Structures are given as structure tokens and as C-alpha cells.
């Protein structure tokens, strides 16, 4: 009697199973389609001394492109410009723990995930495989944590040495390094009703963190000051000049008049922010927003270094055109622009012609990490990639 399942269709099915999930990009991102990145999405155009700016700062720039499910790294090494990527489902906020040499990324599909990345310091000595010399220090995932999708994590930041996230779905700032997964630590006074904060749904689009040394010394940007019957995501949600920056100390606004603010950052005593709906970047001043420059797209993503600011611009999702009253939507581009904040002028830009949405921009020293394991130019090198993930030694 023939053994059940033996031969024919069963053998073909087992061979099919055996061949699946072999690409390290799939394993690292838990995503079967991770190896199917369209090369057009990775093409770029540079304007001005872009690479010179990066080289002079000695950094590797990290950029999350959320709707394209890509993390991009941009750097300049001994061989010249280097662009690499890591597939990840809907990456949004990025935080860099410089003391520990770790990078955290929020992945905001349902459920949410929190990725912890570390640079590869070298490869383990192996007798069972020939490994190519590494020569670089790519960032790879060390661990991930799953969190409820209702958190709708956006921005990430280190506050007092602890990782925090903007839980947009709860109108709150949560601490993310506790054994329980997350803990609500801050929320605006406006969501308190009958003595209790309302975490039940997204009312404010509280989406970014200008991190200070403590929560009280930090600031938080939101698209609305208080809850109403019209909520973020509704087509008639009012946005024009309705955005605010909340004080961590008072839980009340310290600046008003913004339109879909994002990527708030604290530099000295000044809170910088992207005024997304008008394609602007600037800072809070005497209770209002003061624009320093206007850029060609929905401004989101902001990394400050001295007088330079790296500012992201995105295209506008068609169903959300009404959220961008100050933009020429059809002329918007996806890219990162180097802005001289003192002069208010763009020094250089890198644009992805087929790009869509930029979310966050951060940087690590080039000596700490060179980028990600997968090259954005030329063909992938499967043997080298498999070797890195097979024998990596984290820094």
C-alpha cells in the first residue's frame, strides 16, 4: 500500500515549502515580499553638494519611507556615496540611542512592531562556510516586540535614557522599555473628561516628540488642540491653522496656528517643527509658528545638526489633499533637503522621483554604522547577505 502523501503532488508541495523563506530580507522583516523591492523606488537624483554635506558631517543618514515599506541609509565612505536599504512593513519613527549604539524603528501595521537594530562589528569565525570580508558596519535587526495596533505608534524618542513613543491612537506618550510592553506616561489636559483621560480613539493626531531630558522638559505636536466630533482621518477634519505644540510641563499648548505639524525637535531652548500642510519648516516663537523656509512637498522628517537641517518632503496622498491647504500638491516631491537655517535657503537635495512618503530622518556617526545590508544600486549579492546574517557579531 502506498504511504499517504508520498510522491507526486506531495513531493512537489514539500519541495515548494523547502524553498520558501530563504531570503534574509524576508526573515529580518517577517515579510514574504521583502525581496521584491521595485528598483525604481530606489532611484535618486541629487541637486547641489548633497554628498559633500554628508561627508563633512561624518554621518549615516537614516530615512523611513513608510508607504513604500523601506528604511534607507545614505552615507559617504572611502568608496564614495553609499545608499542601502532594509525592507520593513510601514516604518515610521526612528530613535537613536547613541550611548548604547542602538537604533529603534516603529513599524505601524497591525499589530505594531518595535524593531531594535545594531551595527555588525564583524563576522564569527566559521569552518562550515567561506565568508567574504565584511568591510562595513551594516545595521541589522537584533529583536522586535509586538504591540497593540491601536497604539498607532508614530514618533520615537529617548527621554531620560528611556525609549518613548507617540501613541497617536491613544492621544498619549508611552514608555516602551518596560516589561509590560508599554506604559502611558503623558497626555494633554484636553483629553481628560470627568477626571479621566480618554484613550479610546485618536482625537488629536498627537504624533511627534521634541524630546527634552524629562517629559516635563519635552514638547509634543498635534493636529488639534482638543477632541471634537470630527476626528483625524475624517475628510472634514479641520486642519488649517488648528495644530498646536503642547508643553510637557503644563499639558497645555505653547504655540498655535500650525497645520498638521510633525517632527517636532528641541534644539537648545527652541522647538523646531515641520508645518506639513504648508510645506514649511520653522520654530515656535512667542506662542506662534515662525517659518524659516518653504519646501516642495508635505514636510515631515527633521534632523538638526548645527545650523543645518535635513528636512523631508513627501507627496500628498490623494484622499488627503484637503489636509494640505498651503501646498501645490501636484508639484510635491519625495526627498530630503539640506537647509541652512540661518539663511533660510536649501543647500542641497536628494529626491526619489518614484518616491512617495518620508516619515522620519535620523543619523548615526559613519564610524558606528555604514548603512543597511542591501545595496540600492547594482544587483544584490545573495551569498554575501546570507553570510552577514549567518555569522554576524553585533557591536
N, C-alpha and C positions, 0 to 999 in steps of 0.2 A: 504493500500500500504506500502510495506517495505521501511523504511528510507534508502536512498542511503548510501552505505558504512558500514551499520550496520551488525554485526555478521560475522561469518565465517572467511574468509581470512583477512578482515579489522581488526577484533579484534586481530588476531594473529600479524598483522603488527604493530598495535598500542602498543601491549604488547612488541614487539621487540624494538620499539623506546623507550618505557618507561625504558627498562633495559639497554640501551646504555649510555655511558659516565657517569659511576658511580664510576670509579676508580679515586681517587685523582691524581694519577700519570698521567693519561690522561689529566685531567683538567689543571694541573700545567704546562704541556709541550705542550698543544694544539695538542696532538698526540694520535690518537686512539690506536696505537700499543705499547704505553709506558708500559703497564703491561705485555708485552711478552718478557722480557729480558731472554735470554738463560742463565741458571745458569752456564754453562761452561765459559761464558765470564767473570764471576766474581771470578773464582778460581784463587788463587795466590800461589806462592812459595817464601819463604823468605830465603835469604842467608846472614849469618853474623848477627850482632846485630842490625837489622833494627829497631825493636820496641824500643830498648833501646835508639837509636839515636833520635827517635821522642819524646819519653818520656822526655829525658833530655832537649830538646828544648821547650817542653810545647806547641807544635803547632798541629793544624789540617791541614794536607797537602791536598790540592785540586788539582785534576788531571783531565784534559779533555781528553777523548778518542773519537776523532772526528768521525771516520768512524763507530764506534760502538754506537754512539749517547748516551754516558754516561758521567756524571760527577761522579767522585769517590772521597770520603773523607777517609783519613787514620789518625787515632789518637789512643792514649792510654789513657784510663780513669781508674777509680777506679776498674772497672771490667776487665781490661786488654785491649788487642788490639780491636779496633773497626773499621770496614770497612762498609761504607754505600754508597748509590748512589742516583742519581736523573737522570731520563731519560730526554734527551733534544736533539732535532734534530741537529746533526753535531756541537757540541760545539767546539769552538776554543779558542780565547784569554780569559784570566781571569785577572781582576784587582781588587785589594782590597783597598777600601777607609777606612783606619784604623781610621781616625778621626770620620767618621760617622757610622762606623760599617756596611758597605755595601759591597757586592761582586757583580761585574758585569761580565757577560759572554756573548760573542758574539756567536750567532747561525747563521751559514753561509749558510744555504739553501736559496732558492729564494722564497720570499723575505728574506733578512737578518733580524734577530731579536736581540735586545739587552735586556738581562734579568738583572733585579736588584733583588738581593737576600738579605735577612736579617735574623738574628737568631731569633728564637722564645724564648721570655723571659718567657713565661708562658701561661696558658690557661685561657680564660674568664670563669667566674662563670656562669654555665648553670643549669637550672632546668628541661630542656627537654631531657637531655641525661646524662648517667653516664660516666664520663671521667676518664681514667686511669691517675695517676700521671705522669707527663712528665719525670722528672729526667734528661733530656738532653736539649741541645740548638741546635736543628737542623736548618740548613739554608733552607728557603723556598722562592719561588718567590713572590715578592711584586708587581711587574709590569713588563711589557715588552713594547718595542717600535719596530715598524716595520720600516725598512729602505730599500732602493732600493737594489735588489740583485746584481746590477752591482758594488756596493761598494766592495763586496767580502771581508768583514771585517776579519782580522786575529788578530794580537796582540792588546791588550788594555793596557792603562797605564794612571795614574794620573800625569798630568803635571801642575804645578802651581795650584793644587787643582781642576782642571777641567779634565773630562774624555776625552781621545783622543783614536783614533783607527787608525790602519794601513789599509787604504782603498787600498788594493792591485789592485783592478780593475781600480783605478784612478791614481796609482803611487803617492799617496799623503797621508799625515797625516791629519785626520779630527778631529775637535772638536765635541763631541757628546752630550753635555749638553745644547745646545741652543734650543730655542723654535722652530726653523725651522727644527730640526731633526739632521742636521749635517752641518758643515761649513769647507771647505778646509782651512787649516792653514799653511801647509808646503809642499814643493815638491822639488826634486833635480833640480839643474840648467840644467841638461842634457835633461829634457823633454820640455824645453822652445824652441819653434820654431817660428820664426818670431815675437818674443816678447811676445808670448802667450804660457802658459803651455798646453800640450796635455794630457787631462784627459780621452780621448776617449776609451782607451783599456789598458790592462795590458801589459806593456813593460818590466818591471824590476823585478817583484816579490818583491816589497818593502814590507816586511812582518813583521818586528819587530822593537820594540822601546826600546832603552836604555834611560829611562826617567831621565832627569835632572830637575832642578827647573823651567826651562823655555824651550821653543822649541829650542832656540839658544844654550842652555847648554845640549841638548839631542843629541843622535846619532841614526841612523837608518840603518838597514841591508837590503841588496838587493842582488838578484842573478846576476844582471847585472849592469854595470855602466851607460850604455846609451841605448836608443832604437835601434833596428835593425829589419830587415825583419823577423827574426826568433824570435818567442815570447814564453814566458813560456806556457807550455802545448804542444808545438810542439815537436815531437820526436827528431828533430835535433837541438833543442835549446841548444846552447853551455853553459856548466856549469863549466867544470873543471878549477878551479883557476880564474873564471870570477867574483866571488862575491866580494862585497865591503861593507864597512861601511861608511856612509855619515855623515859629520858633520852638525849639525843643524845650526851652525853659518855661515858656508861658503857655504853650499849646495853642497859641493864637497867631494870626497872620502878622508878619512884619513887613510884607510887601504884597501889593495887589496889582491888578491891571495886566497880568500876563495871559497869554493864550496858549493853552496846552503846554505848560512849562515842563521841562525834562532835564535830566543830567545835572542837577544842582551840585556844585562843588565849592568847598570852602578853601580859600587861599588867603592866608593871613586872617584878617577880620572881614574880608569881603566875600559875599556869597555870589558866585557866578552861576549862570543858568542859561540853558537854551530856551528861547521863546519860540517853540516849534512852529506854531501856526502862522508866524510871520517870517520864518526863516532867519531869525536873529539869534545872536549871542551877546550877552552883556552881563550886568550885575545889578543886584538890588541896592538902591540908594535912596535913603530918606523915605522909605515906605513905598517906593515905586520901582519900576524896572527901567534901567538905562541901557539902551542898545549901543554896542561898540561896532558891530558890523552886521550886514545882511548878506546871506549866502544863498546859492541857487538850489533850495530844497528845504524839506522839513528837517530842521536842525535837531539832532539827537546824537548823544555821544560827545563827551568833553573830557579832554585830558590836558591839564595845565602844567607847564614847565617854564618857570621864569616868566618872561614877557610873551612867550609863545603859547598858543592854544591850538590843540588838534581838535577840530570840530567836525562831526559827521553830518552829512546831509543825505536825505532819503527821498525817494519818490513818494507820492501820496497814493495810498490805496484808494481806488476809485470810489468805493462806497463811503469813504470818509472825507470826500472833498470839502464838505461843509465845515470840517474841523480845521481847515487851512485858509481862513479868510484873507490872509495877507500874502498869499503865495501865487505865483504863476505856476499852477500845478503842472502844466504840460512842459514847462522848461526845467523842471526839477531833475536833479541828477543824484545818483548814489555814489558817494565818495567821502574822502577825508581831506580837510583843508587845513593848512598851517596858517594860522592867523597871528600877525604881530598885534598884540592887544593894545600896545601903546600908540601905534599909528593907525589902528583900525583898518588894516589892509591885509589881503591874502598874499602870502609869500609864495606858496606852492600848493598844488593839489594832486591827489591821486583819485581818479574816477574809474568806476567799473561801468562801462557802457551798458552791460546787460544786468547790472545790479539792481537791487530793489530797496531793501530796508537795512539801515545801520542802526544798531541799538546802543552798544557801549564801546568805549575806547579806553584802554589802559596801557601801561607799559611796564616792562621789566628791564633791568640792565642787560645789555647784549652779552656780557660775560656770564650772566646767570642762566639765560635761556636764549637759544638761537631761533626758535620758532616751533613748528609742529612737524610731525613725521612725514607728511605727504606733500610733495612739491606741486606748486601751482603751475609750473612751466615744465615742458617736456613730458615724457612718459613716466608713470610711476615705476618704481623698482621693487617688485614684489619680494624678491629674495632679501634685499636689504631691510625692507619694512618688517618682514617676518623675523629677521634676526634681532631687530631692535626690541620687538615685543617679547621675543623668546628669552632674551638674556639681559634685559635692562637692569641697571643698577641705579636706583633713584638717588639724587643728590641729598 
